[in-house]
Amino acid sequence: MPHVILDYSANMEERIDMGALCDTLRRAAAETGVFPAAGIRVRALRADHVSIADGHPAHGYVDISVRLRAGRDLETRKRATGHIFAAAEAALEPAMRRHPIALSLEMRDIDPDLSPKTGTIRDHLGKGPPDD
């Protein structure tokens, strides 16, 4: 895994393509070589009610949380954090030139003893959509 969660102010939707940003971050996570493709999950959650800095409604933010199963050393996590953050910065750069936007990222470990997992995604990779 990781789970990559974007928490963002609603005004960001008029400034960037949030779906494209999710895809960019999915690709960036895969490019690190640290995370198996079947475990990568990226989602964006819009915050409709925010108050930022001095309260001006033009202010926006994207806060990226990367949660991953514990066990990777600090250097590996730092390298992955840097790569994902650089991809986010590049994707948001045009909007950040024109608008007041805060961008942040935090990577944190999930305790594997307290986080059971199951799924069938790996069984279906590369097979295309189901024939329902």
C-alpha positions in Angstrom: 0.0 0.0 0.0 0.0 3.4 0.5 -3.2 5.3 0.9 -2.8 8.8 -0.6 -5.5 11.1 0.6 -5.9 14.6 -0.7 -7.9 16.9 1.6 -8.5 20.1 -0.3 -10.5 23.3 -0.1 -13.5 23.4 -2.5 -12.1 26.4 -4.4 -9.3 24.2 -5.7 -11.8 22.5 -8.0 -12.0 25.6 -10.2 -8.1 25.8 -10.3 -7.0 22.3 -11.0 -8.3 19.0 -12.3 -8.5 17.0 -9.1 -9.0 13.7 -10.9 -5.8 14.3 -12.9 -3.9 15.2 -9.7 -5.0 11.9 -8.2 -3.7 10.1 -11.2 -0.4 12.1 -11.1 0.1 11.1 -7.5 -0.8 7.4 -8.2 1.9 7.4 -10.9 4.4 9.2 -8.7 3.8 6.6 -5.9 4.4 3.8 -8.3 7.5 5.5 -9.7 9.2 5.4 -6.3 9.6 1.6 -6.6 8.6 1.4 -2.9 4.9 0.6 -3.2 3.3 -2.3 -5.1 0.9 -1.1 -7.8 -2.0 -3.2 -6.4 -1.7 -1.5 -3.1 -1.8 2.2 -4.2 -5.0 4.0 -3.4 -5.5 7.7 -4.1 -8.6 9.6 -3.2 -9.5 13.3 -2.8 -11.9 14.7 -0.2 -13.3 18.1 -0.7 -13.7 20.5 2.3 -16.7 22.7 1.7 -16.2 24.8 4.8 -12.7 26.3 5.5 -11.2 29.3 7.1 -7.6 29.9 6.0 -5.0 32.4 7.2 -6.7 35.9 7.3 -10.0 34.4 6.2 -9.8 35.6 2.6 -12.0 33.3 0.4 -9.4 33.2 -2.3 -7.0 31.1 -0.1 -6.9 27.5 -0.9 -5.1 24.3 0.1 -4.2 20.8 -0.8 -3.0 18.6 2.1 -1.7 15.2 1.1 -1.6 12.4 3.6 0.3 9.2 2.7 -0.4 6.3 5.0 1.6 3.2 4.6 2.2 -0.1 6.4 5.2 0.2 8.8 8.5 -1.4 8.0 10.3 0.9 5.5 13.4 2.6 6.7 13.6 6.4 7.1 15.7 7.0 4.0 13.2 5.1 1.8 10.3 7.0 3.3 12.1 10.3 2.8 12.8 9.5 -0.9 9.2 8.5 -1.5 7.9 11.6 0.3 10.2 13.8 -1.8 9.2 12.2 -5.1 5.4 12.4 -4.4 5.7 16.0 -3.1 7.7 17.0 -6.2 5.0 15.6 -8.5 2.3 17.5 -6.5 4.3 20.7 -6.7 4.8 20.4 -10.5 1.1 19.7 -11.0 0.0 22.6 -8.9 2.6 25.1 -10.0 0.5 26.9 -12.6 -2.4 27.4 -10.1 0.0 28.4 -7.3 1.5 31.1 -9.6 -2.0 32.7 -9.9 -3.7 31.9 -6.6 -2.8 31.8 -2.8 -2.5 28.0 -2.2 -0.9 26.1 0.6 0.4 22.6 -0.3 1.5 20.1 2.4 2.3 16.4 2.6 2.7 14.1 5.6 3.7 10.4 5.4 3.0 8.2 8.4 3.2 4.5 9.2 0.2 2.3 9.9 0.7 -0.3 12.7 0.2 -3.6 10.9 -1.0 -5.3 14.1 -3.9 -2.8 14.2 -4.8 -2.7 10.5 -6.2 -5.9 9.0 -6.4 -6.0 5.2 -8.0 -8.2 2.6 -8.9 -7.8 -1.1 -8.9 -9.3 -4.5 -7.4 -6.5 -6.6 -4.2 -8.4 -7.1 -6.2 -11.3 -8.5 -7.7 -9.1 -11.2 -4.7 -6.9 -12.3 -4.3 -6.8 -16.0 -7.5 -8.7 -16.7 -9.7 -5.7 -17.7 -13.1 -5.0 -16.4 -15.3 -7.8 -15.0 -18.0 -9.3 -17.3 -20.9 -8.6 -15.0 
